[in-house]
Structures are given as structure tokens and as C-alpha cells.
Amino acid sequence: MTRQRICFLYIAQAHQVLHSLTVALELARHFPELEIEAATTSQASYDYIEHLIPRLGGPAIRTRLLGPAWLRRGVTPPKVAMLAANLPLLSRYDAIVTPERTTALVRKMGLRRQLLVYTQHGAGDRGGPFEPRLAQFDLVFASGRKLFERMVGPGLVKPENCAVVGYPKFDLVDALAPARPPRLFAQDLPVVIYNPHFDPDISSWPRLGARVLEAFAGDGRYNLIFAPHIRLFEGAGAGALEALAPFRDHPRILLDLGGRAAIDMTYTSLADVYLGDSSSQVYEFIRTPRPCVFLNAHRVAWQGEENYLNWTFGPVLETAERLLDVIDGARRDLARWRPAQEAAFRYSFDTQGPPASRRAAQAIADLVHKADKPPG
């Protein structure tokens, strides 16, 4: 009997690898009748996968760096072009597992037999991910009740096609957690992470970002990690980076525009305070309840909106004035915000039962085995 082949496909930035690689390894460990491979369109993601697999204890799985090489010249190769170029290869798999939604296009490109699985790559509140392409997938993961309800409730995903599995990234982070957090600053001060989103329609960076950095540079109360969403400065030219020049050598400011520590929860684990807008990383931060402050740079009417549930975790500001004073207050008043953080975490992440990666692997195996079983 031919082994069923499953491809874990990564066509975006390296941060998405963290959301499903442990699932691939669980499948390889516990379902030897399945052939598991990881394929990526970028050298950075390929190198990251090769770095992570031995650190996670294997087992070794086949990894592929997809071509053509000329399409890999940019920072992140064009997704649609890469899918089209690799369609013959993808047609040889029985299932394609992906953390992003663009891969749904393979249906329109002619792949009908292959099972499509969408793992997600975050558990935030932003409305963008809840959209019609979800219906193209045979199986969609939800980290908890929140995502399940927001996908199944409006009819974007059928209940039988949605599996609540928890958050596999936590498994990876726990497996790689250092015995002692790294020391990032010479001065032993409380650490704030500023984590603006990349989407200019919701990000605080274009309107308030420079003022935020100036506020921390001119005040000695805090150390600051500036670790925006990996896509904010991707491919940025000299002009876009010019605003960061005054802070590059500041002893209390660390700039990381997309390094591994910016995506593997190194910073969100060690920071004392979260400062941001609409990034889903705040949900990784409140795994341990801590002070949060949010910047409403676009002055949206957010109260009661499900896309801004995370803004109930702490004070919300429309300007950067008195920012550090507000952070001081958020630290003093954590007890006021802790119930909202804990309730939202429970709503967003199902932590009951086996580890998330194992639950996700079982769901994929069940799907593949069911499809492979002859009728009757």
C-alpha cells in the first residue's frame, strides 16, 4: 500500500514555521504509515527549519527548498508565482498543510484531489483572517473557542471541518525555553516591548512610532525592545529605516526588525510590559498576565468591537503624551486588568488534554486516513 504523503508548506515569512513544525514532527513520530515533508520557498525559512528540527529532537523529515531560484531573489518570494511554479510538485502530495490562506489558490489552479489543512499562525482579534478563502480548506484549526466561533458562526467554516487543537507554537517555545532568560541590557530596568502591527490601517507605527521611541530614549525609567511585526520593515529601503537611526546605539533601546528572537517569544516571554496595537503577539504575552498598554493611533471607536478584544487588557491611548506615566500606572494597576486577560486567554486557547501539536497531528492523520479509506 502506498504511503500517504503530507507536505507542510511554508510560502511566507519564517515566523509561520513556528506554528506548525511541531505538528509535522508529531506526525512523523506517531504515524509511520504517513510520509511527512516540509517545503519552503525561502532560504531563510529553510535554514530555520533545518535549525529547529534537531533542537526539537527530530525525527528527521525531508525538507525541500522550492524553486525556481530566480523567484527567490526577494526577501520573501511572491506567493502566487511560487504556488504556480510548484504546482506539479504539489500535485504529488495527498495533503498540504499550511499556516497561511494564500495556498487556497491551488484549488483554482487545478488541484482538487489534495486535502488542504489550514493551521493558522496566531490567535488574535483582527478581522482580516476571518474571510471566505477558509471554505477552500478541508480542515481548519482553531486555537480555542474564540477562533472556532468566529469562523463557524458566520458560516466561513463548517463545524465538522474545524478542529479545536490548542496552540502548537507554545509546544515549540516550551521545548526550546532556555534555563535562564538572556540578558539584553546593561541597566537592570523594567523591560517594555513595543510591537506595532504591519498593516498601516491599524498600526501605530506610521503616526506614533517615532514619538514612542523618543519618549523612551529621553526617559530613564525603562529599557525598550522595539520588535515590530516581522512584515513591518520587510524589504524596507534606506528612507524607511532613517527614523530608527537615532536609536541604534542607545543603551536602553534594542531594535530587532525580524530576527529569530522577535518571532520565537523570546522577547514576549522576558518583557515586563507590552506596548502595541493590533498584533496577535499580545496573546502570547498574556500567557503570563502582565501590564499592557495600547495605542489607538487611528482613533477608532473600539469599545465592544470583537476585533479589539485585546484592548480590554490595559489602558488605550490616542497619543504618545505621558506614555511612560501611563505605563507606570498600568504596572501598579495590573489587578484591575488581570481578569480580562485571563478570561480572554481561556477564550482564545484550549489548553485542556494532550499537547496541542499532538492533537493537531491526530486531526490531520484522521482526515488523511478517512480520505484513504475505500467506501463501505
The 8 nearest C-alpha neighbors of each residue, nearest first, counted from 0:
[[1, 2, 3, 32, 371, 33, 372, 4],
 [2, 0, 3, 32, 4, 33, 34, 371],
 [3, 1, 33, 32, 34, 4, 0, 31],
 [2, 4, 33, 93, 34, 1, 5, 32],
 [5, 3, 34, 92, 93, 33, 35, 2],
 [4, 6, 94, 35, 92, 95, 93, 34],
 [7, 5, 95, 36, 37, 8, 96, 35],
 [8, 6, 37, 96, 97, 95, 38, 36],
 [7, 9, 38, 97, 6, 39, 96, 37],
 [10, 8, 39, 11, 38, 97, 40, 7],
 [9, 11, 40, 39, 78, 8, 12, 41],
 [12, 10, 9, 75, 13, 15, 78, 99],
 [11, 13, 14, 15, 75, 44, 10, 229],
 [12, 14, 44, 15, 16, 43, 11, 47],
 [15, 13, 16, 12, 262, 17, 263, 229],
 [14, 16, 17, 13, 18, 120, 12, 98],
 [17, 15, 14, 18, 13, 20, 19, 9],
 [18, 16, 15, 168, 19, 14, 20, 171],
 [17, 19, 168, 16, 15, 120, 167, 20],
 [18, 20, 22, 21, 17, 16, 167, 23],
 [21, 19, 23, 22, 16, 17, 18, 24],
 [22, 20, 24, 23, 19, 356, 25, 171],
 [21, 23, 356, 25, 19, 20, 360, 24],
 [24, 22, 20, 26, 21, 25, 27, 19],
 [23, 25, 27, 21, 26, 22, 28, 58],
 [26, 24, 22, 28, 27, 23, 357, 360],
 [25, 27, 23, 360, 30, 24, 29, 28],
 [26, 28, 24, 25, 30, 29, 31, 35],
 [29, 27, 25, 26, 30, 24, 58, 31],
 [28, 30, 26, 27, 25, 31, 24, 360],
 [29, 31, 26, 32, 27, 33, 28, 364],
 [32, 30, 33, 27, 29, 28, 34, 26],
 [31, 33, 30, 2, 34, 3, 27, 1],
 [34, 32, 3, 31, 2, 30, 4, 35],
 [33, 35, 4, 3, 5, 2, 36, 32],
 [36, 34, 5, 27, 4, 6, 33, 60],
 [35, 37, 61, 6, 60, 62, 7, 5],
 [38, 36, 7, 62, 6, 8, 63, 61],
 [39, 37, 63, 8, 62, 64, 7, 9],
 [40, 38, 9, 64, 10, 41, 8, 65],
 [39, 41, 65, 10, 64, 76, 9, 66],
 [42, 40, 43, 44, 39, 45, 71, 75],
 [41, 43, 45, 44, 46, 64, 40, 71],
 [44, 42, 46, 41, 45, 47, 13, 12],
 [45, 43, 13, 47, 41, 46, 42, 48],
 [44, 46, 42, 48, 47, 43, 39, 64],
 [47, 45, 49, 43, 44, 48, 42, 50],
 [48, 46, 44, 50, 45, 49, 51, 43],
 [49, 47, 51, 45, 50, 46, 44, 52],
 [48, 50, 46, 47, 51, 52, 45, 53],
 [51, 49, 47, 48, 52, 46, 53, 54],
 [52, 50, 48, 54, 49, 53, 55, 47],
 [51, 53, 55, 57, 54, 49, 50, 48],
 [54, 52, 56, 57, 55, 51, 50, 49],
 [55, 53, 51, 56, 52, 50, 175, 57],
 [56, 54, 52, 53, 57, 51, 174, 175],
 [57, 55, 53, 54, 58, 52, 59, 51],
 [58, 56, 59, 53, 52, 55, 24, 54],
 [57, 59, 60, 56, 24, 28, 27, 52],
 [58, 60, 57, 61, 52, 53, 24, 27],
 [61, 59, 36, 58, 35, 62, 37, 27],
 [60, 62, 36, 37, 63, 59, 35, 38],
 [61, 63, 37, 38, 36, 60, 64, 45],
 [64, 62, 38, 65, 37, 39, 61, 45],
 [65, 63, 39, 40, 38, 45, 66, 41],
 [64, 66, 40, 39, 63, 38, 67, 85],
 [67, 65, 68, 64, 40, 70, 71, 85],
 [66, 68, 69, 70, 65, 71, 84, 81],
 [67, 69, 66, 71, 70, 72, 65, 40],
 [68, 70, 71, 67, 72, 66, 73, 76],
 [69, 71, 68, 72, 67, 76, 66, 73],
 [72, 70, 76, 68, 69, 73, 41, 40],
 [73, 71, 70, 69, 74, 76, 68, 75],
 [74, 72, 75, 71, 76, 70, 234, 77],
 [73, 75, 234, 76, 72, 233, 71, 41],
 [74, 76, 73, 41, 11, 77, 12, 71],
 [77, 75, 71, 73, 70, 78, 74, 40],
 [78, 76, 80, 79, 81, 75, 70, 73],
 [77, 79, 81, 80, 10, 76, 82, 11],
 [78, 80, 82, 81, 77, 83, 101, 104],
 [81, 79, 83, 82, 78, 77, 84, 70],
 [82, 80, 84, 78, 83, 79, 85, 77],
 [83, 81, 79, 85, 80, 84, 86, 78],
 [82, 84, 80, 86, 81, 85, 79, 108],
 [83, 85, 81, 82, 86, 80, 67, 66],
 [86, 84, 82, 88, 83, 87, 81, 89],
 [85, 87, 89, 83, 88, 84, 82, 90],
 [88, 86, 90, 89, 85, 91, 84, 83],
 [89, 87, 85, 90, 86, 91, 92, 84],
 [88, 90, 86, 91, 87, 92, 85, 95],
 [89, 91, 87, 88, 92, 86, 110, 113],
 [92, 90, 89, 88, 93, 87, 4, 113],
 [93, 91, 4, 90, 94, 89, 5, 6],
 [92, 94, 113, 4, 5, 3, 114, 91],
 [95, 93, 114, 5, 113, 92, 115, 6],
 [94, 96, 6, 115, 5, 7, 116, 114],
 [97, 95, 116, 7, 8, 117, 6, 115],
 [96, 98, 117, 8, 99, 7, 118, 116],
 [99, 97, 119, 118, 120, 117, 15, 18],
 [100, 98, 97, 101, 119, 117, 102, 120],
 [99, 101, 102, 103, 132, 98, 117, 133],
 [100, 102, 103, 104, 99, 78, 79, 132],
 [101, 103, 104, 100, 105, 99, 97, 82],
 [102, 104, 101, 105, 100, 135, 106, 132],
 [105, 103, 102, 106, 107, 101, 108, 79],
 [104, 106, 108, 107, 103, 110, 102, 109],
 [105, 107, 110, 104, 108, 109, 111, 103],
 [108, 106, 104, 109, 105, 110, 103, 111],
 [109, 107, 105, 106, 110, 104, 83, 86],
 [108, 110, 107, 106, 111, 105, 86, 104],
 [109, 111, 106, 105, 112, 108, 113, 90],
 [112, 110, 113, 106, 109, 114, 105, 107],
 [111, 113, 110, 114, 93, 90, 94, 109],
 [114, 112, 93, 94, 111, 115, 110, 92],
 [113, 115, 94, 137, 95, 93, 112, 116],
 [116, 114, 136, 95, 137, 94, 96, 113],
 [115, 117, 96, 138, 136, 139, 137, 95],
 [118, 116, 139, 97, 98, 119, 96, 140],
 [117, 119, 98, 140, 97, 139, 116, 120],
 [120, 118, 98, 117, 121, 99, 140, 18],
 [121, 119, 98, 18, 15, 118, 99, 122],
 [120, 122, 279, 123, 119, 280, 18, 142],
 [123, 121, 279, 347, 142, 282, 124, 120],
 [122, 124, 279, 121, 125, 282, 278, 280],
 [123, 125, 306, 307, 126, 308, 305, 122],
 [126, 124, 306, 127, 123, 277, 128, 307],
 [125, 127, 129, 306, 128, 124, 130, 305],
 [126, 128, 129, 125, 130, 124, 306, 123],
 [129, 127, 126, 130, 125, 100, 133, 119],
 [130, 128, 127, 126, 150, 149, 131, 155],
 [129, 131, 132, 128, 133, 127, 155, 126],
 [132, 130, 133, 155, 134, 129, 135, 156],
 [133, 131, 134, 135, 130, 103, 100, 136],
 [132, 134, 131, 135, 136, 155, 130, 156],
 [135, 133, 132, 136, 156, 155, 131, 137],
 [136, 134, 133, 132, 103, 137, 106, 115],
 [137, 135, 115, 138, 134, 116, 133, 139],
 [136, 138, 115, 116, 114, 160, 135, 139],
 [137, 139, 160, 116, 136, 161, 117, 115],
 [140, 138, 117, 161, 116, 118, 160, 162],
 [141, 139, 162, 118, 161, 163, 117, 164],
 [140, 142, 163, 146, 143, 147, 162, 164],
 [141, 143, 165, 348, 166, 164, 163, 349],
 [144, 142, 348, 349, 347, 141, 145, 163],
 [143, 145, 147, 346, 146, 148, 347, 349],
 [146, 144, 347, 148, 346, 147, 143, 149],
 [145, 147, 149, 141, 148, 144, 143, 150],
 [148, 146, 144, 150, 145, 141, 149, 151],
 [149, 147, 152, 151, 145, 146, 150, 144],
 [150, 148, 146, 147, 152, 151, 145, 153],
 [151, 149, 155, 147, 148, 156, 152, 146],
 [150, 152, 156, 154, 148, 153, 147, 155],
 [151, 153, 148, 154, 149, 150, 155, 147],
 [154, 152, 155, 151, 150, 149, 156, 148],
 [153, 155, 151, 156, 152, 157, 150, 158],
 [156, 154, 150, 153, 151, 134, 131, 133],
 [157, 155, 151, 154, 150, 134, 133, 158],
 [156, 158, 160, 159, 151, 154, 161, 155],
 [159, 157, 161, 160, 151, 156, 162, 147],
 [158, 160, 157, 161, 162, 156, 138, 137],
 [161, 159, 138, 157, 158, 137, 139, 156],
 [162, 160, 139, 158, 159, 140, 138, 157],
 [161, 163, 140, 164, 141, 139, 160, 138],
 [162, 164, 141, 143, 142, 140, 165, 161],
 [165, 163, 355, 358, 359, 142, 162, 141],
 [166, 164, 142, 355, 349, 348, 143, 350],
 [165, 167, 142, 168, 355, 169, 348, 164],
 [168, 166, 356, 355, 170, 169, 18, 165],
 [169, 167, 18, 171, 170, 166, 17, 172],
 [168, 170, 172, 167, 171, 166, 173, 355],
 [171, 169, 173, 167, 168, 172, 174, 356],
 [170, 172, 174, 168, 169, 173, 175, 21],
 [171, 173, 169, 175, 174, 170, 176, 168],
 [172, 174, 176, 170, 175, 171, 169, 168],
 [175, 173, 171, 172, 176, 170, 55, 169],
 [176, 174, 172, 173, 177, 171, 55, 54],
 [175, 177, 173, 174, 172, 178, 179, 180],
 [178, 176, 179, 180, 175, 181, 173, 174],
 [177, 179, 176, 180, 175, 181, 173, 174],
 [178, 180, 177, 181, 176, 182, 269, 265],
 [181, 179, 177, 182, 269, 178, 265, 176],
 [182, 180, 183, 179, 177, 269, 265, 184],
 [181, 183, 184, 180, 185, 179, 187, 269],
 [182, 184, 181, 185, 253, 186, 180, 224],
 [183, 185, 186, 182, 251, 187, 250, 222],
 [184, 186, 187, 183, 250, 182, 251, 188],
 [187, 185, 184, 188, 251, 222, 250, 183],
 [186, 188, 185, 184, 189, 222, 190, 221],
 [189, 187, 221, 186, 222, 190, 220, 184],
 [190, 188, 221, 271, 222, 191, 187, 220],
 [191, 189, 222, 270, 271, 223, 221, 188],
 [192, 190, 272, 223, 270, 273, 271, 224],
 [191, 193, 224, 273, 223, 274, 225, 270],
 [192, 194, 274, 225, 275, 226, 224, 195],
 [193, 195, 227, 275, 226, 192, 274, 228],
 [196, 194, 227, 275, 202, 276, 204, 203],
 [195, 197, 202, 278, 228, 198, 277, 227],
 [196, 198, 231, 230, 228, 202, 199, 195],
 [197, 199, 200, 202, 201, 196, 231, 230],
 [200, 198, 202, 201, 197, 205, 203, 196],
 [199, 201, 198, 202, 297, 197, 203, 196],
 [202, 200, 199, 198, 203, 277, 297, 196],
 [203, 201, 196, 199, 204, 198, 195, 200],
 [202, 204, 296, 207, 206, 205, 195, 294],
 [203, 205, 208, 207, 202, 206, 195, 209],
 [206, 204, 203, 207, 208, 199, 202, 209],
 [207, 205, 204, 203, 208, 296, 209, 202],
 [206, 208, 210, 204, 203, 209, 205, 211],
 [209, 207, 204, 211, 210, 205, 203, 206],
 [208, 210, 212, 211, 207, 213, 242, 204],
 [211, 209, 213, 207, 208, 212, 214, 319],
 [212, 210, 208, 214, 209, 213, 319, 207],
 [211, 213, 209, 215, 214, 210, 216, 208],
 [214, 212, 210, 216, 211, 215, 217, 209],
 [215, 213, 211, 212, 217, 216, 210, 218],
 [216, 214, 218, 212, 217, 213, 211, 221],
 [215, 217, 213, 214, 218, 212, 251, 252],
 [216, 218, 214, 215, 213, 219, 212, 220],
 [219, 217, 215, 216, 220, 214, 221, 323],
 [218, 220, 221, 217, 215, 216, 222, 251],
 [219, 221, 218, 188, 222, 189, 215, 323],
 [222, 220, 189, 188, 219, 190, 223, 191],
 [221, 223, 251, 190, 188, 252, 189, 191],
 [224, 222, 252, 191, 190, 192, 251, 225],
 [225, 223, 192, 253, 252, 226, 193, 191],
 [224, 226, 254, 193, 192, 253, 255, 223],
 [227, 225, 255, 194, 256, 261, 224, 193],
 [228, 226, 194, 195, 229, 256, 225, 196],
 [227, 229, 196, 230, 231, 197, 195, 194],
 [228, 230, 257, 231, 227, 256, 233, 232],
 [231, 229, 233, 228, 232, 197, 257, 12],
 [232, 230, 197, 228, 229, 233, 227, 196],
 [233, 231, 235, 230, 234, 256, 229, 239],
 [234, 232, 230, 235, 231, 229, 74, 257],
 [233, 235, 232, 74, 236, 73, 230, 75],
 [236, 234, 232, 233, 239, 240, 237, 238],
 [237, 235, 238, 239, 234, 240, 232, 241],
 [236, 238, 240, 239, 241, 235, 242, 234],
 [239, 237, 241, 240, 236, 235, 242, 243],
 [238, 240, 241, 236, 237, 235, 242, 232],
 [241, 239, 237, 238, 242, 243, 236, 235],
 [240, 242, 238, 244, 243, 239, 237, 245],
 [241, 243, 240, 244, 239, 209, 245, 238],
 [244, 242, 241, 240, 246, 245, 247, 209],
 [243, 245, 241, 246, 247, 242, 240, 248],
 [246, 244, 243, 247, 242, 248, 249, 241],
 [247, 245, 249, 244, 243, 248, 252, 216],
 [248, 246, 244, 249, 245, 243, 254, 253],
 [249, 247, 246, 250, 245, 252, 253, 244],
 [248, 250, 246, 252, 251, 247, 216, 253],
 [251, 249, 252, 248, 184, 185, 253, 186],
 [250, 252, 222, 249, 223, 184, 253, 216],
 [253, 251, 223, 249, 250, 224, 222, 254],
 [252, 254, 224, 225, 223, 255, 251, 247],
 [253, 255, 225, 224, 226, 256, 252, 247],
 [256, 254, 226, 257, 258, 225, 253, 261],
 [257, 255, 226, 227, 229, 258, 254, 232],
 [256, 258, 229, 255, 261, 259, 226, 262],
 [259, 257, 261, 260, 255, 256, 262, 229],
 [258, 260, 261, 262, 263, 257, 14, 265],
 [259, 261, 265, 263, 262, 258, 266, 264],
 [262, 260, 259, 258, 257, 226, 263, 266],
 [261, 263, 259, 260, 14, 264, 258, 257],
 [264, 262, 260, 265, 259, 261, 172, 17],
 [265, 263, 267, 266, 268, 262, 260, 261],
 [266, 264, 260, 268, 263, 267, 269, 261],
 [267, 265, 268, 269, 264, 270, 261, 260],
 [266, 268, 264, 284, 270, 269, 265, 283],
 [267, 269, 266, 265, 264, 270, 284, 283],
 [268, 270, 266, 267, 265, 271, 180, 190],
 [271, 269, 190, 267, 191, 272, 266, 268],
 [270, 272, 190, 191, 189, 269, 289, 273],
 [273, 271, 191, 290, 270, 291, 289, 192],
 [272, 274, 291, 192, 191, 292, 193, 290],
 [275, 273, 193, 292, 293, 192, 291, 194],
 [276, 274, 194, 293, 195, 193, 294, 273],
 [275, 277, 293, 294, 195, 278, 202, 203],
 [278, 276, 196, 279, 275, 125, 201, 202],
 [279, 277, 196, 280, 276, 281, 195, 123],
 [278, 280, 123, 281, 282, 121, 122, 277],
 [281, 279, 283, 282, 278, 284, 123, 121],
 [280, 282, 284, 279, 283, 285, 278, 273],
 [283, 281, 280, 285, 284, 279, 286, 123],
 [282, 284, 280, 281, 286, 285, 267, 264],
 [283, 285, 281, 267, 282, 286, 280, 268],
 [286, 284, 288, 287, 282, 283, 289, 281],
 [285, 287, 284, 283, 288, 282, 344, 341],
 [286, 288, 285, 289, 284, 268, 283, 341],
 [289, 287, 285, 286, 337, 340, 341, 290],
 [288, 290, 285, 287, 272, 291, 271, 333],
 [289, 291, 272, 330, 329, 333, 273, 313],
 [292, 290, 273, 313, 272, 274, 312, 289],
 [291, 293, 274, 314, 313, 315, 273, 326],
 [294, 292, 315, 275, 276, 274, 316, 314],
 [293, 295, 316, 276, 296, 315, 317, 203],
 [296, 294, 317, 298, 297, 316, 315, 293],
 [295, 297, 203, 317, 298, 294, 206, 207],
 [298, 296, 295, 299, 201, 317, 203, 200],
 [299, 297, 295, 296, 317, 300, 301, 316],
 [298, 300, 297, 301, 295, 296, 302, 201],
 [301, 299, 302, 298, 304, 303, 295, 297],
 [300, 302, 304, 299, 307, 303, 306, 310],
 [303, 301, 304, 300, 307, 308, 310, 311],
 [302, 304, 301, 305, 308, 307, 300, 306],
 [305, 303, 306, 301, 307, 302, 308, 300],
 [304, 306, 308, 307, 303, 124, 125, 126],
 [307, 305, 124, 125, 304, 126, 308, 301],
 [308, 306, 305, 309, 310, 304, 301, 124],
 [307, 309, 305, 310, 311, 306, 124, 304],
 [310, 308, 311, 307, 312, 124, 281, 343],
 [311, 309, 312, 308, 307, 313, 293, 315],
 [310, 312, 309, 313, 308, 339, 336, 314],
 [313, 311, 310, 336, 340, 309, 339, 291],
 [312, 314, 291, 292, 311, 336, 310, 315],
 [315, 313, 292, 293, 316, 329, 291, 312],
 [316, 314, 293, 294, 292, 295, 313, 310],
 [317, 315, 294, 318, 295, 293, 314, 319],
 [316, 318, 295, 296, 294, 298, 315, 319],
 [319, 317, 320, 316, 296, 207, 294, 295],
 [318, 320, 322, 211, 321, 210, 207, 317],
 [321, 319, 322, 318, 323, 214, 316, 210],
 [322, 320, 324, 323, 325, 319, 318, 214],
 [323, 321, 325, 319, 320, 324, 326, 214],
 [322, 324, 326, 325, 321, 327, 214, 215],
 [323, 325, 327, 321, 326, 322, 328, 329],
 [324, 326, 328, 322, 327, 323, 329, 321],
 [327, 325, 323, 329, 328, 324, 330, 322],
 [328, 326, 324, 330, 325, 329, 323, 331],
 [327, 329, 325, 331, 326, 330, 332, 324],
 [330, 328, 326, 332, 331, 327, 290, 333],
 [329, 331, 327, 328, 290, 332, 333, 326],
 [330, 332, 328, 329, 333, 327, 334, 290],
 [333, 331, 329, 334, 335, 330, 328, 336],
 [332, 334, 335, 336, 330, 290, 337, 331],
 [335, 333, 337, 332, 336, 338, 331, 330],
 [336, 334, 333, 332, 337, 338, 339, 313],
 [335, 337, 333, 312, 334, 339, 338, 313],
 [336, 338, 340, 334, 339, 333, 335, 341],
 [339, 337, 341, 340, 336, 342, 335, 334],
 [340, 338, 342, 337, 341, 336, 312, 343],
 [341, 339, 337, 343, 338, 312, 342, 344],
 [340, 342, 344, 338, 343, 339, 337, 345],
 [341, 343, 339, 345, 344, 340, 338, 346],
 [344, 342, 346, 340, 345, 341, 347, 339],
 [343, 345, 347, 341, 346, 342, 348, 340],
 [346, 344, 342, 348, 343, 347, 341, 349],
 [347, 345, 343, 344, 145, 144, 348, 143],
 [346, 348, 143, 344, 145, 345, 343, 144],
 [349, 347, 143, 142, 345, 165, 344, 346],
 [348, 350, 143, 165, 351, 142, 345, 347],
 [351, 349, 165, 348, 352, 355, 354, 345],
 [352, 350, 349, 353, 165, 354, 355, 348],
 [351, 353, 354, 350, 355, 358, 349, 165],
 [352, 354, 355, 358, 357, 351, 350, 356],
 [355, 353, 357, 356, 358, 352, 170, 167],
 [354, 356, 165, 167, 358, 164, 357, 166],
 [357, 355, 22, 167, 359, 358, 354, 21],
 [356, 358, 360, 359, 355, 354, 25, 361],
 [359, 357, 355, 361, 360, 356, 164, 362],
 [358, 360, 356, 362, 357, 361, 164, 355],
 [361, 359, 357, 363, 26, 22, 362, 358],
 [360, 362, 364, 358, 359, 363, 365, 357],
 [361, 363, 359, 365, 360, 364, 366, 358],
 [364, 362, 366, 360, 365, 361, 367, 359],
 [363, 365, 361, 367, 366, 362, 368, 360],
 [364, 366, 362, 368, 363, 367, 369, 361],
 [365, 367, 363, 369, 364, 368, 362, 370],
 [368, 366, 364, 370, 369, 365, 371, 363],
 [369, 367, 371, 365, 370, 366, 364, 372],
 [368, 370, 366, 372, 371, 367, 365, 364],
 [369, 371, 367, 368, 372, 366, 373, 114],
 [372, 370, 368, 369, 367, 373, 3, 366],
 [371, 373, 369, 370, 368, 374, 375, 367],
 [374, 372, 375, 371, 370, 369, 368, 367],
 [375, 373, 372, 371, 370, 369, 368, 367],
 [374, 373, 372, 369, 371, 370, 368, 367]]
